[in-house]
Amino acid sequence: MQPQFGRVLKMIFLGPEETSDRLPPQGYRRTKELIKEEWNKPTFGIMRLVRLFLMTISCLSPILMIDQLVGSTKPSVVALSRELYYLARAVLIGIVVFSQGYKSGLVVALVIYFVFDILSHLAGATFVWGKYSIDPRRSLLLALVNYFELTLAFAVFYLHWNCLAWIGRGSATQALYFSIVTATTVGFGDVLPVGATGERIVIAQLSIFLLFAVLFVSTFLSRVPTEVRPTSQGKDRLA
């Protein structure tokens, strides 16, 4: 019974066995090879600088360490191991919001690092790693997860610096509410930032989320292939 259950779980999360579709070994060595490849390309100007910069700072991401430890060339295994990290990161930021972990400067520093990791990943996916994407639709779904993570992260910042004019007694729910309202650029005016710190955090959040909508999501959407289905006449048309 247990082996059968294990096979079912494997089929759910990893799909059927892959035979020919393999990735190059991922990790630090692969990133070094890509940086060297980019260095020798006849590119120029700001785009060259941006691509080299994003490739270099990707070495600071936990993803490379995870790839190195997993050591798999199967796309399904590589994707699942990374997605487990993304899920754990989102859960951890959520715990920080609702467990008063935001009171610790060390924890907030970790959340700031996560924001840096998310933004560098999105920028890299936009300007560098597009052609290496496992699945463009997966990239779009992960971008939506990143949106949720960033919203939680800014709620942490509002709570840590206590820079909101609360309705009654402040709470994690109100901070998350204000972060969502700011992220969607709605601005009801019932909760307001207080002081220079609050204003700076709001400016940073608005800038990031406008960039997110205009640049990141539009780029990922443009890469999603048009899906078709066969018709009864044997031709394909939009589904």
PEJOQUI-V128396 format. One record per helix or strand of 3 or more residues. SS is the DSSP state (H for helix, E for strand). FROM is the first residue (numbers start at 1). LEN is the number of residues. If there is no record, write none. Layout:
# PEJOQUI-V128396
ss->SS from->FROM len->LEN
ss->SS from->FROM len->LEN
This chain:
# PEJOQUI-V128396
ss->H from->2 len->13
ss->H from->28 len->12
ss->H from->45 len->16
ss->H from->62 len->9
ss->H from->75 len->24
ss->H from->101 len->3
ss->H from->105 len->23
ss->H from->130 len->3
ss->H from->136 len->25
ss->H from->172 len->12
ss->H from->195 len->29
ss->E from->228 len->3
ss->E from->236 len->3
